[in-house]
Amino acid sequence: MGNFVFPGSSIGNSYYIVVRHRNAIETWSKFPILFNGTAVTYDFTIP
């Protein structure tokens, strides 16, 4: 779980969520996620 701050200009736009770590494979969300408010939730554990 993590909390991140994005600029207000991201609201109303869709983006892929990417997790990168130096010792792991890069992980992307399956579909673009709509940033439609101040909080966005995405669960990478759901297939």
N, C-alpha and C positions, 0 to 999 in steps of 0.2 A: 504494500500500500504506500502511496506517496501523495503529497500535495504539491502542486505546481502552479505558478502564476503565469498567465498568458495576457497579452495586451487586449484591450477592449475591442480592437478591430477584428479579433478572431471570432467574436460572437456572430452567429448567423452563417458561418462557413463550416465546411466539413473538412476534416483532416484525418489522415491515418495516424495512429498512435504507435510510436516506435520505442522499444526499450533496448538500450545498448549497454553492455558491460564488458570490460576488458577481458574477462575470462569466460564468456558465454556467447552463444549464438545470438545474433540480433533477432528480435521478435517484433512482428508487426501485427496490428489489429487486422482482422479478416476483411473488414469493410471500412470506409471512411466514417468517422464519428462526427455528428453534428454538434458543434459547440453552440448551444442555444441558451445559455445562461451562465451564471457565475460558477456553477459546479457541474462537472461532467464525471460520470462513473463508467468504468469499463473493467470487466473481469476477464483476465486472460485465461482463467482456469476452465471456462465454459467452452466446450468444443464447437 
